[in-house]
Amino acid sequence: MMLRLSSAVFALIALASVSQGSAFTPSSTSSRVDTALFGNTQSPPPIPMPKAISYGEESRKYRRTVFTHDDWVKHRSPERFVRNLSSIWSSGVYKNLANEVMATTGVATFVVIYNALVGGYTDFSGVAHAAPIQGLLQVGLPLAPFTLSSPSLGLLLVFRTNTSYQRWDEARKNWGMNINHTRDLVRMGTAMYDRQGVPPEKVEKDLKMLSLCTWAFVRAMKRHLSPESEDEEAFKRELYEKLPSAQAEAIIKAAHRPNRALFDLSLAIENLNMHFMRKNEIHKAATIFEDNLGSSERLLTSPVPLFYSRHLARFLSLWLLLIPFALYDPLAGTWNHVGLIPTTAMLSVFLFGIEELAAQMEEPFTILPMQAFCDKIGNWCNEIVSWSPGDNGMEVTIPSAVEEDHVVEEMMVANGSTRPSLRKVLGLKK
């Protein structure tokens, strides 16, 4: 049997020459890193699109699920096993593996047919027939190398999947922080606004601008993390519909749109009529947006080290391409070893599927429902600024900025400070 090794190697080389071998070639990546996205140009240079978008890439937009209570009931339903098995043929993950599975299954089919031709076969009646082709050796490999290497392959797959999930989890937490702190920021701005002596029209205008600028930042961040071909037109349309035209134009023309939107948000905070110490607290919430943006940019621009992904792809591909040669003898109990074909197909689907899951999660933003997050943030912010102190019958006393200055000065005097008025030092108007 060990003499089969040379024939197996020859068969592998022949297989590598066919076009399907490209299914295992990792997508070529250039060392060129274009920083125009974060530089001083008005727009990033165009990136050539692939000639054809794969099904897996096209289906990513349908994975942006926002669960409700009904979804959770269905998710943990006892029928989920039958439902998941029945939908296996419509799975986007498995459809995206068609080339790889066909290639490995093709190798298994070749091994079965070739060995039947050179080693003999049994017909449907159970009658054994001599080999139609004489003088050639059957192909095969010992199973031991695959048994010894399978734990290492499993560890590589586990680390790859865990790392990709951690990236998805971090991206989701970034957006969770955005949701939390947008509400926090607008809540503080609405509740702490000093309405004494301010016309209601100005209060409404200032708070509405605060809400719009908060929404504009998260919407600009969503566009920043999304493909241009998918979101550019919708982004421009939404900005022109909701923002003043000059503000929308400034954000659209900015080299770094989220930064411009965050700058506008800072100005909207400064325009609120309240004590500067209260404004500082609101600015702290806005600072968190910058941290979330930077964390998300890091995830978008820095994949899992490519040498790790490539090594795993090569290891997994060669392992699955060669496993049919090693499984030929163990599956001798099936008719003419034909059980090798479905066994190889099943192994390929599940092992390639694990790597495919990791690849799909590695870049998390195009599978996160960011548009739904932005819409919810906009709706919630608009609702919060529509409230006003006392509209529920609760008596509220909000100290004016001058009164707060007196309190601070009294605290400073009590601590032995003889400094003049804070507003005089800072040059602030009363």
C-alpha positions in Angstrom: 0.0 0.0 0.0 2.8 2.4 0.7 3.8 2.2 -3.0 0.6 4.1 -3.6 2.2 7.3 -2.3 3.9 8.2 -5.6 0.8 7.7 -7.6 -1.2 9.8 -5.1 1.4 12.6 -5.4 1.2 12.5 -9.2 -2.6 12.7 -9.0 -2.4 15.7 -6.6 -0.1 17.5 -9.0 -2.4 16.8 -11.9 -5.4 18.1 -9.9 -3.6 21.3 -8.9 -3.3 22.1 -12.6 -7.0 22.3 -13.2 -8.9 25.5 -12.8 -10.8 24.4 -9.7 -7.6 24.6 -7.7 -8.1 28.3 -7.6 -10.9 27.7 -5.1 -8.2 27.2 -2.4 -6.0 30.1 -3.3 -6.4 32.8 -0.6 -7.5 36.1 -2.1 -4.5 38.0 -3.2 -3.7 41.0 -0.9 -1.4 43.8 -1.6 1.0 45.3 1.0 -0.2 48.6 -0.2 -2.1 50.4 2.5 -4.0 53.5 1.2 -4.4 55.9 4.0 -6.5 58.3 1.9 -9.6 57.3 3.9 -8.0 58.9 7.0 -5.8 61.5 5.2 -6.4 65.0 3.9 -8.1 64.1 0.6 -11.7 64.8 0.1 -12.6 61.2 -0.9 -10.7 57.9 -1.0 -9.5 56.7 -4.3 -11.7 54.2 -6.1 -11.0 50.5 -5.3 -11.5 48.1 -8.2 -14.4 45.8 -7.5 -14.1 42.1 -8.1 -15.4 40.9 -11.4 -18.2 38.9 -9.7 -19.6 39.2 -6.2 -19.8 35.8 -4.6 -23.1 34.6 -3.1 -21.6 34.7 0.4 -20.7 38.4 -0.1 -24.0 39.3 -1.6 -25.9 37.5 1.2 -24.2 39.5 4.0 -26.8 42.2 3.9 -29.4 39.6 4.8 -27.6 38.6 8.0 -28.3 42.0 9.8 -30.8 40.6 12.2 -32.3 42.6 15.1 -34.0 40.1 17.4 -37.3 40.6 19.1 -39.1 38.4 21.7 -40.8 36.5 19.0 -37.5 35.8 17.3 -36.0 34.4 20.6 -39.0 32.1 21.0 -38.4 30.7 17.5 -34.7 30.6 18.1 -35.0 28.3 21.1 -37.9 26.3 19.8 -37.5 22.4 19.9 -38.2 22.4 16.2 -35.0 24.4 15.5 -33.0 21.2 14.7 -35.4 20.0 12.1 -35.7 23.6 10.7 -31.9 24.0 10.5 -31.5 20.7 8.8 -34.2 21.3 6.3 -32.7 24.7 5.3 -29.2 23.3 4.8 -29.5 23.5 1.0 -30.4 27.2 1.2 -27.6 28.1 3.5 -25.5 31.0 2.3 -22.5 29.6 4.1 -22.7 26.3 2.3 -23.5 27.8 -1.1 -20.4 29.9 -0.8 -18.3 26.7 -0.4 -19.5 25.0 -3.6 -16.2 25.2 -5.5 -14.2 23.9 -2.5 -16.5 21.0 -1.8 -16.7 20.1 -5.5 -12.9 20.0 -5.7 -12.4 17.7 -2.7 -15.4 15.5 -3.8 -13.9 15.4 -7.2 -10.6 14.0 -5.7 -12.6 11.4 -3.9 -14.5 10.4 -7.0 -11.2 10.2 -8.9 -9.7 7.9 -6.2 -12.7 5.6 -6.3 -12.9 5.3 -10.1 -9.1 5.1 -10.6 -8.6 2.4 -8.0 -11.6 0.4 -9.5 -10.0 0.6 -12.9 -6.6 -0.5 -11.9 -7.5 -2.8 -9.0 -10.8 -4.4 -10.0 -14.4 -3.7 -8.9 -17.7 -5.4 -8.0 -20.8 -5.0 -10.0 -24.4 -4.5 -8.7 -24.9 -8.3 -8.6 -21.9 -8.7 -6.3 -19.7 -10.3 -9.0 -16.0 -9.3 -8.7 -14.3 -8.2 -12.0 -10.7 -8.0 -12.8 -9.1 -4.6 -13.3 -9.8 -3.2 -16.8 -6.4 -1.5 -16.7 -3.4 -3.7 -15.9 0.1 -2.7 -14.8 -0.8 0.4 -12.6 -0.8 0.7 -8.8 -3.7 1.8 -6.8 -3.4 5.2 -5.1 -3.6 5.7 -1.4 -2.0 7.2 1.7 -1.6 6.0 5.3 -4.2 7.3 7.7 -1.8 8.0 10.6 -0.5 11.4 9.4 -4.1 12.7 9.2 -4.9 11.3 12.6 -1.8 13.0 14.1 -2.4 16.3 12.4 -6.1 16.6 13.1 -5.7 18.0 16.6 -3.5 20.8 15.3 -5.9 21.6 12.5 -8.7 21.7 15.1 -6.8 24.1 17.3 -6.1 26.4 14.3 -9.8 26.4 13.4 -10.8 27.1 17.0 -8.4 30.0 17.4 -9.5 31.4 14.0 -13.2 31.3 14.9 -12.7 32.6 18.4 -10.7 35.6 17.2 -13.2 36.4 14.5 -16.1 36.2 17.0 -14.2 38.5 19.4 -13.9 41.0 16.6 -17.6 40.8 15.9 -18.3 41.1 19.6 -16.1 44.2 20.0 -17.8 45.9 17.0 -21.3 45.2 18.4 -20.2 46.6 21.8 -18.9 49.7 20.1 -22.4 50.3 18.6 -23.9 49.4 22.0 -21.9 52.1 23.5 -23.0 54.5 20.8 -26.6 53.7 21.5 -26.2 54.2 25.3 -24.2 57.4 25.2 -26.3 59.1 22.5 -29.3 58.7 24.7 -27.2 59.8 27.7 -25.9 62.9 25.9 -29.3 64.1 24.6 -30.9 63.3 28.0 -28.4 65.5 29.8 -28.7 68.3 27.3 -32.5 68.3 27.5 -32.7 68.0 31.3 -29.9 70.5 32.1 -30.8 73.2 29.6 -31.3 76.5 31.4 -34.7 77.7 30.1 -34.9 80.8 32.3 -35.3 83.9 30.1 -34.8 81.8 26.9 -37.6 81.9 24.2 -39.2 78.5 23.7 -38.4 78.7 20.0 -34.7 78.9 20.8 -34.9 76.0 23.3 -36.6 73.9 20.7 -34.1 74.9 18.0 -31.0 74.2 20.2 -32.3 70.8 21.4 -33.4 69.8 17.9 -30.0 70.6 16.6 -28.4 68.6 19.4 -30.6 65.6 18.4 -29.8 65.9 14.7 -26.0 66.3 15.3 -26.0 63.2 17.5 -27.8 61.2 14.8 -25.5 62.7 12.1 -22.4 61.4 13.9 -23.7 57.8 14.1 -24.9 57.9 10.5 -21.6 59.2 9.3 -19.9 56.5 11.3 -22.1 53.9 9.7 -21.2 55.2 6.2 -17.5 55.3 7.2 -17.6 51.6 8.0 -19.7 50.5 5.0 -18.9 49.9 1.4 -19.3 53.0 -0.8 -21.2 51.1 -3.4 -23.8 50.1 -0.8 -24.4 53.2 1.3 -23.1 56.4 -0.4 -26.3 57.4 -2.1 -28.5 56.6 0.8 -26.1 58.5 3.2 -26.3 61.7 1.1 -30.0 61.4 0.7 -30.6 61.1 4.4 -28.3 63.9 5.3 -30.0 66.3 2.9 -33.4 65.3 4.1 -32.7 65.8 7.8 -29.9 68.4 8.2 -29.6 72.0 7.0 -28.1 71.9 3.5 -24.9 73.7 4.5 -24.3 71.3 7.3 -25.0 68.3 5.2 -22.7 69.6 2.5 -19.9 70.1 5.0 -20.1 66.6 6.3 -20.3 65.0 2.8 -17.3 67.0 1.6 -15.2 66.3 4.7 -12.2 63.9 4.3 -13.2 62.2 7.5 -16.9 62.5 7.8 -17.4 61.2 11.4 -14.9 63.7 12.6 -16.7 66.5 11.0 -20.0 65.3 12.4 -18.5 65.0 15.8 -17.2 68.6 15.5 -20.7 69.8 14.7 -22.0 67.9 17.7 -19.5 69.7 19.9 -20.7 73.0 18.6 -24.3 72.0 19.2 -23.3 71.2 22.8 -21.6 74.6 23.2 -24.7 76.4 22.0 -26.8 75.0 24.8 -27.7 77.5 27.5 -26.2 76.0 30.6 -23.3 76.2 33.0 -19.9 75.3 31.4 -19.4 72.6 34.0 -22.6 70.9 32.8 -21.4 71.2 29.3 -18.1 69.5 30.3 -20.1 66.5 31.5 -21.9 66.3 28.1 -18.6 66.6 26.2 -17.4 63.6 28.2 -20.2 61.5 26.6 -19.2 62.8 23.2 -15.6 61.8 23.8 -16.7 58.2 24.1 -17.9 58.4 20.5 -14.4 59.1 19.3 -13.1 56.1 21.2 -15.8 53.9 19.6 -14.9 55.2 16.2 -11.2 54.6 16.6 -11.9 51.0 17.9 -14.1 50.4 14.9 -11.5 51.8 12.4 -8.9 49.5 13.9 -11.2 46.5 13.3 -11.9 47.6 9.7 -8.3 48.2 8.7 -6.5 45.4 10.6 -7.6 41.9 9.8 -6.4 38.8 11.6 -2.7 38.5 10.6 -2.7 37.3 7.0 0.0 34.8 7.5 -2.2 33.0 10.1 -5.2 33.0 7.8 -3.2 31.8 4.8 -1.4 29.1 6.7 -4.8 27.8 8.0 -6.3 27.9 4.5 -3.4 26.0 3.0 -3.3 23.5 5.8 -7.1 22.9 5.6 -7.2 22.7 1.8 -4.3 20.2 1.5 -5.7 18.2 4.4 -9.1 17.8 2.8 -7.6 17.3 -0.7 -5.5 14.4 0.5 -7.9 12.8 3.0 -9.7 10.8 0.3 -6.4 8.9 -0.4 -6.2 7.9 3.3 -9.9 7.0 3.8 -10.0 4.7 0.8 -9.0 1.5 2.8 -11.0 2.3 6.0 -14.2 2.6 3.8 -13.6 -0.8 2.1 -16.9 -2.0 3.7 -18.9 0.1 1.3 -19.6 -1.0 -2.3 -16.5 -0.4 -4.3 -15.4 2.1 -1.6 -18.0 4.5 -2.9 -18.8 5.7 0.6 -15.6 7.7 0.3 -17.4 10.3 -1.9 -20.2 11.4 0.5 -17.8 11.1 3.5 -15.4 13.5 1.8 -18.2 15.9 0.9 -19.5 15.9 4.4 -16.1 16.5 5.9 -15.4 19.3 3.5 -18.7 21.1 4.1 -18.3 21.1 7.9 -14.6 21.9 8.1 -14.5 24.4 5.3 -17.7 25.8 6.9 -15.9 26.5 10.1 -13.3 28.5 8.3 -16.0 30.2 6.3 -17.8 31.3 9.5 -14.6 32.8 10.7 -14.0 34.7 7.5 -17.6 36.0 7.5 -17.3 37.3 11.1 -13.8 38.7 10.7 -15.1 41.9 9.2 -18.2 42.5 11.3 -19.7 45.8 10.1 -21.4 44.6 6.9 -23.3 42.0 8.9 -24.2 44.3 11.8 -27.6 46.0 11.5 -26.0 49.5 11.7 -28.8 51.2 9.7 -31.3 49.9 12.3 -29.1 51.2 15.1 -28.9 54.7 13.4 -32.7 54.8 12.9 -33.4 53.9 16.5 -30.9 56.4 17.8 -32.5 59.1 15.7 -36.0 58.3 16.8 -35.0 58.0 20.5 -33.1 61.3 20.4 -36.0 63.1 18.8 -38.3 61.7 21.5 -36.0 62.8 24.4 -35.7 66.4 23.2 -39.5 66.6 22.9 -39.8 66.3 26.6 -39.5 69.3 29.0 -39.0 69.6 32.7 -42.4 69.6 34.5 -44.4 68.1 31.6 -45.3 65.2 33.9 -46.4 67.3 36.8 -43.2 66.9 38.7 -41.8 70.1 40.1 -38.3 70.8 38.8 -35.8 73.5 39.9 -32.9 73.9 37.6 -30.4 76.5 38.9 -29.3 79.2 36.5 -25.7 79.5 35.4 -25.2 82.6 37.6 -26.5 80.7 40.6 -24.2 77.8 39.9 -21.3 80.2 39.8 -22.1 81.5 43.2 -22.3 77.9 44.6 -18.9 77.1 43.1 -17.4 80.3 44.4 -18.7 79.7 47.9 -17.2 76.2 47.8 -13.8 77.7 46.8 -14.0 80.4 49.5 -14.8 77.6 52.0 -11.7 75.8 50.9 -9.6 79.0 51.4 -9.5 80.2 47.8 -9.8 83.9 47.1 -10.0 83.6 43.3 -12.3 86.1 41.4 -15.5 85.0 39.7 -15.1 81.9 37.5 -16.9 83.6 34.7 -14.6 86.6 34.8 -11.5 84.4 34.7 -12.9 82.4 31.8 -14.4 85.4 30.0 -17.8 83.8 29.9 -21.0 85.8 29.5 -23.7 85.6 32.1 
